[in-house]
Amino acid sequence: MAASPAVEPFPVDRYLARIARANPAPLAGHVARVVGLVVESEGPHASVGEVCEVRLSDGGSIPMEVVGFRDGRLLSVPLADMAGICPGDRLIASGAARSIGIGEQLLGRVIDGLGRPIDGLGPVETTSEGALQPPAINPMDREPVTRPLSTGVRAIDALLTCGRGQRIGVFGGSGVGKSTLLGMIARGTEADVVVLALVGERGREVRSFLEQDLGPEGLAKSVVVVSTSDSPALARLRAAYAATSIAEGFRDAGRNVLLMMDSVTRFAMAQREVGLAAGEPPTAKGYPPSVFGLLPGLLERAGSIRGAGSITAFYNVLVEGDDHNEPISDAVRGILDGHIVLSRELAGRNHYPAIDVLASISRTMPPGTTAEHRAKAGQTREWMTLLRDSEDLISVGAYVPGTQPRLDAAIQRRDAIRELLCQPADMLGSLSDAVDVLDAL
């Protein structure tokens, strides 16, 4: 009689281990009350930064994000319009951290902060996900900034040369040409990929920027993340984080990325709304402490990484009341590797781009340029300083030529300096072109 086949023992231990690891806390709670931007709920068990959703009585849902806890209640902020939320609506935890789709499929597309396409070109099927707030980069893994990056803007390439992996701020009040300058850089850069974040931008200007400032040639190698000023505060925050995560995905794939954000100030304003709604105390100009904690965490993510590509970042900073020492401008300036100041006075003279070279600096220019280039740039800045300090004497005819030989040399080159600094938005060049113009001085 044949022996019966051996029966494998039931894997009880495996299932007991799964039961031991299971989280018995409830994954659903209910809305207790809504105060301003914050939804307070009894449960579920969720961590800060976790994505949840409110199930409405009419069958719809609203995505939420956990921002804190108070008196045993969960505090969440909506990522969409919160109209329709009622007491008792279920709040479901997803158990997942915040992430965004990344990959080559995003090139040429316009998406919102949640990764959803808004350009009418159909869905975007990305192949991988990137964390919105990954762990901080080990400073020993960063590569030094030694290679220059052409921006296509003569004033920057010649006198404020930027390097691959540099982080630089563009500071200016409203209406002085910050967005136009970013569009010029996006079209004229030699970077492989451009990632552009429009955070809190006016809805009317989004399409105008894409069609006029960026243009079809700029959009073809770009990913644009948009969250307009009428979006919820958390959606504006996510747009900034999403754009940075997308740029990191291209950098990790070995690409040289240009990340541009317009603007960091509106990112800070969005966090101010969330922080104050969650109960944080206001500090400098009403900004809660979390704003000044999030800024370095966001801005430090750009740069060059050993064994990977680079992220060169330009961050627009909207200077409130033209006060360059207001809290956000001061904090951002201390974090970045340089700043480009746009002057309202120069813009009023039809001097575009309205870059105040004497008030601007690129901290990584020395290692990325030759000694000859730096000497000529320094001499040009000296001539510009002499012309600025003697402008009143020259304009009223009180200066006698020959009195100061250095000033005479500056006056002889005044028109050539203006030609170097002024540039139509549709006439872009290379770094070598800018150096040639500098040599001609």
C-alpha positions as CSV (number, residue, x, y, z in Angstrom):
1,M,0.0,0.0,0.0
2,A,1.4,3.4,-1.1
3,A,2.4,5.8,1.6
4,S,0.3,8.9,1.8
5,P,2.1,12.2,0.9
6,A,3.5,14.2,3.8
7,V,1.3,17.1,4.8
8,E,3.2,20.3,5.4
9,P,2.5,21.9,8.8
10,F,0.2,24.9,8.8
11,P,2.4,28.1,9.1
12,V,0.9,29.3,12.3
13,D,4.0,31.2,13.4
14,R,3.9,33.4,10.3
15,Y,0.3,34.5,10.9
16,L,0.9,35.0,14.6
17,A,3.8,37.3,13.7
18,R,1.6,39.3,11.4
19,I,-1.1,39.6,14.1
20,A,1.6,40.8,16.5
21,R,2.7,43.5,14.1
22,A,-0.8,44.7,13.3
23,N,-1.9,48.1,14.5
24,P,-5.2,47.7,16.5
25,A,-5.8,51.4,16.4
26,P,-8.8,52.5,14.4
27,L,-8.2,53.8,10.8
28,A,-11.4,55.9,10.9
29,G,-12.6,58.7,13.0
30,H,-15.3,61.4,12.8
31,V,-15.3,65.1,12.4
32,A,-15.9,66.9,15.7
33,R,-15.7,70.6,14.6
34,V,-14.1,72.9,12.0
35,V,-12.3,76.1,13.1
36,G,-11.0,78.2,10.3
37,L,-8.7,76.0,8.1
38,V,-8.5,73.2,10.7
39,V,-10.7,70.2,10.9
40,E,-10.7,68.6,14.4
41,S,-11.7,65.0,14.6
42,E,-12.1,62.2,17.2
43,G,-9.6,59.7,15.7
44,P,-8.3,58.1,13.6
45,H,-4.9,56.9,14.6
46,A,-2.6,58.8,12.2
47,S,0.8,60.6,12.3
48,V,1.7,64.1,11.4
49,G,2.1,64.4,7.6
50,E,-0.2,61.4,6.9
51,V,-2.8,61.8,4.2
52,C,-6.4,61.3,5.1
53,E,-9.7,62.0,3.5
54,V,-13.1,63.1,4.8
55,R,-16.1,61.1,3.4
56,L,-18.9,63.5,2.9
57,S,-22.6,62.6,3.3
58,D,-23.3,63.3,-0.4
59,G,-20.7,60.6,-1.4
60,G,-17.8,62.9,-2.2
61,S,-14.5,63.1,-0.4
62,I,-12.0,65.8,0.5
63,P,-8.3,65.0,0.9
64,M,-6.7,66.1,4.2
65,E,-3.3,66.2,5.8
66,V,-2.6,65.8,9.5
67,V,-0.8,68.8,10.9
68,G,-1.0,68.2,14.6
69,F,-2.9,67.2,17.8
70,R,-4.7,69.1,20.5
71,D,-6.5,67.8,23.6
72,G,-6.7,64.2,22.2
73,R,-8.1,65.3,18.9
74,L,-6.5,65.1,15.4
75,L,-5.9,68.4,13.6
76,S,-6.1,68.2,9.8
77,V,-6.0,70.8,7.0
78,P,-7.8,70.3,3.7
79,L,-6.0,70.0,0.3
80,A,-9.2,71.2,-1.5
81,D,-12.2,73.3,-0.8
82,M,-13.7,72.2,2.5
83,A,-17.3,73.2,1.7
84,G,-19.7,70.4,2.5
85,I,-18.0,69.0,5.7
86,C,-20.6,68.2,8.4
87,P,-20.2,67.1,12.0
88,G,-19.9,63.4,12.2
89,D,-18.4,62.9,8.7
90,R,-16.0,60.0,8.7
91,L,-12.2,60.8,8.5
92,I,-10.3,57.9,6.9
93,A,-6.6,57.4,7.4
94,S,-4.6,56.1,4.5
95,G,-1.6,55.0,6.4
96,A,0.7,56.4,3.7
97,A,3.1,59.3,3.9
98,R,3.0,62.1,1.4
99,S,4.6,61.3,-2.0
100,I,4.5,62.5,-5.6
101,G,5.0,60.7,-8.9
102,I,8.4,61.3,-10.6
103,G,9.9,60.4,-13.9
104,E,10.5,61.3,-17.5
105,Q,6.8,61.1,-18.2
106,L,6.4,64.5,-16.5
107,L,8.5,66.5,-19.1
108,G,6.4,69.0,-21.0
109,R,3.5,68.7,-18.6
110,V,1.7,71.1,-16.2
111,I,0.5,69.5,-12.9
112,D,-0.8,70.7,-9.6
113,G,0.7,70.0,-6.2
114,L,-1.0,66.6,-5.9
115,G,0.5,65.5,-9.2
116,R,-2.7,65.8,-11.2
117,P,-2.4,67.2,-14.8
118,I,-4.1,70.5,-15.4
119,D,-3.0,71.0,-19.0
120,G,-5.7,69.0,-20.7
121,L,-3.3,66.5,-22.2
122,G,-4.5,63.4,-20.4
123,P,-3.3,61.5,-17.4
124,V,0.4,61.2,-16.4
125,E,1.5,57.6,-15.8
126,T,4.7,58.0,-13.7
127,T,6.8,54.9,-13.0
128,S,8.0,55.7,-9.5
129,E,7.2,57.8,-6.4
130,G,9.3,60.3,-4.5
131,A,8.8,61.4,-0.9
132,L,7.6,65.0,-0.4
133,Q,9.9,65.5,2.6
134,P,12.8,63.0,2.4
135,P,15.5,62.9,5.1
136,A,18.1,65.7,5.1
137,I,21.2,65.2,2.9
138,N,24.4,64.3,4.6
139,P,26.7,67.4,4.1
140,M,29.6,65.1,3.4
141,D,27.8,63.7,0.3
142,R,27.5,67.1,-1.3
143,E,29.8,68.0,-4.2
144,P,31.5,71.4,-4.2
145,V,30.2,74.0,-6.8
146,T,33.0,74.2,-9.3
147,R,31.4,74.2,-12.7
148,P,29.7,77.3,-14.1
149,L,26.1,77.2,-15.4
150,S,25.1,79.4,-18.3
151,T,21.8,81.2,-17.7
152,G,21.5,83.1,-21.0
153,V,21.4,86.5,-19.1
154,R,24.5,88.5,-19.7
155,A,24.5,90.5,-16.4
156,I,24.3,87.2,-14.5
157,D,26.8,85.2,-16.6
158,A,29.4,88.0,-16.7
159,L,29.2,89.6,-13.2
160,L,27.3,87.1,-11.0
161,T,28.3,83.8,-12.6
162,C,26.3,80.9,-11.1
163,G,27.6,77.3,-10.7
164,R,25.9,73.9,-11.0
165,G,24.4,73.0,-7.7
166,Q,24.2,76.6,-6.5
167,R,21.1,78.0,-4.7
168,I,20.4,81.7,-5.4
169,G,17.6,84.0,-4.6
170,V,16.0,86.6,-6.8
171,F,14.8,89.4,-4.6
172,G,12.5,92.2,-5.7
173,G,9.1,93.9,-5.1
174,S,6.1,93.4,-7.2
175,G,6.2,94.4,-10.9
176,V,10.0,94.6,-11.3
177,G,10.4,91.6,-13.7
178,K,11.1,88.6,-11.4
179,S,8.9,86.2,-13.5
180,T,10.3,87.5,-16.8
181,L,13.8,86.9,-15.5
182,L,12.9,83.4,-14.6
183,G,11.5,82.8,-18.0
184,M,14.7,84.1,-19.6
185,I,16.8,81.7,-17.5
186,A,14.5,78.8,-18.2
187,R,14.9,79.3,-22.0
188,G,18.6,80.2,-21.9
189,T,20.0,77.7,-19.5
190,E,22.2,74.7,-20.5
191,A,20.6,72.5,-17.8
192,D,19.1,69.2,-19.0
193,V,15.8,69.6,-17.2
194,V,13.9,72.6,-15.8
195,V,11.4,72.2,-12.9
196,L,9.3,75.2,-12.3
197,A,7.0,75.8,-9.2
198,L,4.4,78.5,-9.4
199,V,3.4,78.8,-5.8
200,G,0.6,81.2,-5.0
201,E,0.7,82.8,-8.5
202,R,-2.2,84.8,-9.8
203,G,-4.4,82.5,-12.0
204,R,-4.4,85.0,-14.8
205,E,-0.6,84.9,-15.1
206,V,-0.1,81.2,-15.2
207,R,-1.0,80.7,-18.8
208,S,0.6,84.0,-19.8
209,F,3.9,82.9,-18.1
210,L,3.8,79.5,-19.9
211,E,3.1,80.9,-23.3
212,Q,5.1,84.2,-23.3
213,D,7.9,83.9,-20.7
214,L,8.6,80.2,-20.9
215,G,7.5,79.5,-24.5
216,P,7.2,76.2,-26.3
217,E,10.9,75.5,-26.4
218,G,11.2,76.1,-22.6
219,L,8.2,74.0,-21.8
220,A,9.4,71.0,-23.9
221,K,12.2,70.3,-21.3
222,S,10.3,71.5,-18.3
223,V,8.0,70.2,-15.6
224,V,5.6,72.9,-14.3
225,V,3.9,72.6,-10.9
226,V,1.1,75.1,-10.3
227,S,-0.8,76.1,-7.2
228,T,-2.6,79.4,-7.7
229,S,-3.3,82.0,-5.0
230,D,-6.9,80.8,-4.6
231,S,-5.8,77.2,-3.7
232,P,-5.9,76.1,-0.1
233,A,-2.8,76.9,1.9
234,L,-1.7,73.3,2.2
235,A,-2.0,72.8,-1.6
236,R,0.4,75.8,-2.1
237,L,2.9,74.1,0.3
238,R,2.6,70.8,-1.5
239,A,3.4,72.5,-4.8
240,A,6.8,73.7,-3.5
241,Y,7.6,70.3,-2.0
242,A,6.4,68.4,-5.1
243,A,8.5,70.5,-7.5
244,T,11.6,69.9,-5.3
245,S,10.9,66.1,-5.1
246,I,10.5,65.9,-8.9
247,A,13.8,67.8,-9.3
248,E,15.5,65.3,-6.9
249,G,14.2,62.4,-9.0
250,F,15.9,63.8,-12.1
251,R,19.0,64.6,-10.1
252,D,19.3,61.0,-8.8
253,A,19.0,59.8,-12.4
254,G,22.2,61.8,-13.2
255,R,20.6,64.8,-14.8
256,N,21.6,68.5,-14.3
257,V,18.4,70.2,-13.2
258,L,17.4,73.8,-12.9
259,L,14.8,74.3,-10.2
260,M,12.9,77.6,-10.1
261,M,10.3,78.6,-7.6
262,D,8.0,81.7,-7.7
263,S,7.8,82.4,-4.9
264,V,9.3,81.4,-1.6
265,T,7.5,84.3,0.1
266,R,4.1,82.8,-0.9
267,F,5.3,79.4,0.4
268,A,6.0,81.1,3.8
269,M,2.6,82.9,3.7
270,A,0.9,79.5,3.2
271,Q,2.7,78.0,6.2
272,R,1.8,81.1,8.2
273,E,-1.9,80.4,7.5
274,V,-1.5,76.7,8.5
275,G,0.6,77.4,11.6
276,L,-1.7,80.1,12.9
277,A,-4.8,77.9,12.3
278,A,-3.1,75.1,14.2
279,G,-2.5,77.3,17.2
280,E,1.1,78.4,16.8
281,P,2.0,81.8,18.3
282,P,2.8,84.6,15.8
283,T,6.3,86.0,16.0
284,A,8.1,88.3,13.4
285,K,5.5,90.1,11.3
286,G,2.9,87.4,12.2
287,Y,5.0,84.5,11.0
288,P,4.9,81.5,13.4
289,P,8.2,79.7,14.3
290,S,7.4,76.8,12.0
291,V,8.0,79.0,8.9
292,F,11.6,79.6,9.8
293,G,12.0,75.9,10.5
294,L,10.6,74.8,7.2
295,L,12.5,77.3,5.0
296,P,16.0,75.7,5.5
297,G,14.5,72.2,5.1
298,L,13.1,73.1,1.7
299,L,16.0,75.3,0.4
300,E,18.8,72.9,1.5
301,R,17.4,70.1,-0.7
302,A,18.9,71.6,-3.8
303,G,22.6,71.1,-4.7
304,S,25.0,68.6,-6.2
305,I,25.3,65.1,-4.8
306,R,28.2,62.7,-5.0
307,G,27.6,60.1,-7.8
308,A,24.5,61.8,-9.1
309,G,23.5,65.0,-11.0
310,S,22.9,68.4,-9.7
311,I,20.0,70.8,-8.8
312,T,20.7,74.5,-9.4
313,A,17.9,76.5,-7.8
314,F,16.6,80.0,-8.4
315,Y,14.1,81.1,-5.7
316,N,12.0,84.2,-6.2
317,V,11.5,86.2,-3.1
318,L,8.7,88.8,-3.1
319,V,10.1,91.7,-0.9
320,E,7.2,93.2,1.0
321,G,7.1,97.0,0.8
322,D,10.6,96.9,-0.9
323,D,12.1,96.2,2.6
324,H,15.0,93.8,1.9
325,N,15.4,93.2,5.6
326,E,11.9,91.9,6.3
327,P,11.8,88.5,8.0
328,I,11.4,86.2,5.1
329,S,14.0,88.0,2.9
330,D,16.5,88.1,5.7
331,A,16.0,84.4,6.5
332,V,16.2,83.2,2.9
333,R,19.3,85.4,2.2
334,G,21.1,83.7,5.1
335,I,20.4,80.2,3.7
336,L,21.2,80.6,0.0
337,D,24.5,80.8,-1.8
338,G,23.9,84.2,-3.3
339,H,21.2,86.8,-4.1
340,I,20.2,88.8,-7.2
341,V,18.5,92.0,-6.3
342,L,16.0,93.6,-8.7
343,S,15.7,97.4,-8.4
344,R,12.4,99.3,-8.9
345,E,14.5,102.4,-9.7
346,L,16.2,100.6,-12.6
347,A,12.9,99.2,-13.8
348,G,11.5,102.8,-13.9
349,R,14.4,103.7,-16.2
350,N,13.4,101.0,-18.6
351,H,16.6,99.1,-17.6
352,Y,15.7,95.4,-18.0
353,P,16.5,93.0,-16.5
354,A,16.5,95.4,-13.6
355,I,19.4,93.7,-11.8
356,D,21.2,95.9,-9.3
357,V,24.6,94.3,-9.7
358,L,26.2,96.2,-6.9
359,A,23.6,95.0,-4.4
360,S,23.9,91.4,-5.7
361,I,26.4,88.6,-5.0
362,S,27.2,85.1,-6.1
363,R,29.1,83.3,-3.4
364,T,30.2,80.4,-5.6
365,M,31.5,82.6,-8.4
366,P,35.3,82.3,-7.5
367,P,35.7,78.5,-7.8
368,G,33.7,78.4,-11.1
369,T,35.5,81.1,-13.0
370,T,39.0,82.0,-14.1
371,A,41.1,84.6,-12.4
372,E,41.0,86.8,-15.5
373,H,37.2,86.7,-15.6
374,R,36.9,87.6,-11.9
375,A,39.4,90.5,-12.4
376,K,37.4,92.0,-15.2
377,A,34.2,91.5,-13.4
378,G,35.7,93.3,-10.3
379,Q,36.9,96.2,-12.5
380,T,33.5,96.6,-14.0
381,R,31.9,96.7,-10.6
382,E,34.4,99.3,-9.6
383,W,33.5,101.5,-12.6
384,M,29.8,101.0,-11.8
385,T,30.4,102.1,-8.2
386,L,32.3,105.3,-9.3
387,L,29.5,106.2,-11.7
388,R,26.8,105.7,-9.0
389,D,28.7,107.8,-6.4
390,S,29.4,110.6,-8.9
391,E,26.0,110.5,-10.7
392,D,24.8,113.8,-9.3
393,L,28.0,115.7,-10.2
394,I,28.0,114.3,-13.7
395,S,24.3,115.0,-14.4
396,V,24.5,118.7,-13.4
397,G,27.8,119.2,-15.3
398,A,29.9,119.9,-12.1
399,Y,32.5,117.3,-12.8
400,V,35.6,118.5,-14.7
401,P,37.1,115.7,-16.9
402,G,40.7,114.9,-16.0
403,T,40.2,115.4,-12.3
404,Q,39.9,111.7,-11.5
405,P,41.4,109.4,-14.1
406,R,39.5,106.3,-12.8
407,L,36.2,108.1,-13.0
408,D,37.1,109.3,-16.5
409,A,37.7,105.7,-17.5
410,A,34.3,104.8,-16.1
411,I,32.5,107.6,-17.9
412,Q,34.1,106.4,-21.2
413,R,32.6,103.0,-20.7
414,R,29.2,104.0,-19.3
415,D,27.3,103.2,-22.5
416,A,29.2,99.9,-22.9
417,I,28.3,98.9,-19.4
418,R,24.7,99.6,-20.0
419,E,24.8,97.5,-23.1
420,L,26.2,94.7,-21.1
421,L,23.5,94.9,-18.4
422,C,20.4,95.6,-20.6
423,Q,19.1,92.7,-22.6
424,P,15.8,92.1,-24.4
425,A,13.9,89.1,-23.1
426,D,13.9,87.3,-26.4
427,M,17.7,87.7,-27.0
428,L,19.6,85.1,-25.1
429,G,23.2,84.2,-25.2
430,S,25.8,81.8,-23.7
431,L,28.3,82.2,-21.0
432,S,31.1,82.7,-23.5
433,D,29.1,85.4,-25.2
434,A,28.8,87.2,-21.9
435,V,32.5,86.9,-21.2
436,D,33.2,88.3,-24.7
437,V,31.1,91.4,-24.0
438,L,32.9,91.8,-20.7
439,D,36.3,91.5,-22.5
440,A,35.2,94.3,-24.9
441,L,35.0,96.7,-21.9
